[in-house]
Amino acid sequence: MTGNYLRLADRIHRELDNIETALERAYRGWNDFQNSGYDLLVDSISLNLQAAYNGLEVVFEIIAEEVDGRRPSGDKWHQRLLVQMTSQVDGVRPAVISLDSYQNLNRYRSFRHVVRHIYPFDLEASPIEELVELANPTFTQVRQELTAFADFLRQAAPKQ
């Protein structure tokens, strides 16, 4: 498990870098959309916001499997996974994210579902604008929380 904790800490940092890249692309796309009104940019912005959330979900799945020893299943597993990350697991790990992060990330989880299940030309700019504006404070906070969790993993790993 020790090696897994160290690999997971490294994976968290790699995913955070990828998430940052996706968010930068979403911000650039939103700025270009505001300046041009070019509706195809909404597709790009949506996909990058979805990618940012997906990156977090990948990390949460790995934590659930490798640290908690259980990953939710069933119809609402995405939502239950997010809830699981807000809970401390006694004797195993602290909460991964705060309740505030959960509430904000739940909006991105719902949006990810929409993006995956409708045609891109049906996406509307106004809900995307809200998510773009919420992205910086939300993902900054989550980055801090996941960085702290990666530090926990490194400290929990026995010294060699």
Residue, then its C-alpha position, 0 to 999 in steps of 0.5 A: m500500500t505504501g507504494n500505492y500512496l506515493r504513486l497516488a500522491d504523484r497522480i494527484h499532482r499530474e491530474l491537477d496540472n491537466i485540470e488547470t490546462a483544461l480550465e485555462r482553455a475554458y477561460r480562453g474560450w469564454n473570453d473569445f466567445q464574449n468577444s466574438g459570439y461564435d457559438l461553436l466556442v460554447d462546445s469547446i468551453s463545455l468540453n473543457l469544463q467537463a474534462a476538468y471535472n472528469g479529472l477530479e472524478v478519476v482522482f476520487e475513483i482511485i482514492a475510493e479504490e486504493v485508499d478506502g477499499r470501496r468504490p460506489s456502484g449503481d445508478k448514482w455512483h458519481q454522486r455517491l463518490l463525490v459524497q464519499m470524498t467529503s467523509q473522513v474514514d476513521g483510521v484511514r484518511p481525512a476528508v478529501i474535500s470540504l462540504d463547500s467544495y462538494q456543493n460547487l463540484n456537484r454543479y460540475r458533476s451535473f453539468r458533465h452529465v448534461v454535456r454527455h447526454i445532449y447534442p453540443f448545439d443544444l448547450e446554452a451559454s448562460p449556465i456555462e457562464e455561471l460555471v466559468e465564473l465559479a471555476n476559479p474559486t472552486f478549483t483553487q479550493v479543490r486544488q488546495e484540498l487535494t494538495a493537502f491530501a497528497d501531503f497526507l498520503r506522503q506522510a502516511a507512507p512509511k519511510q524507506 
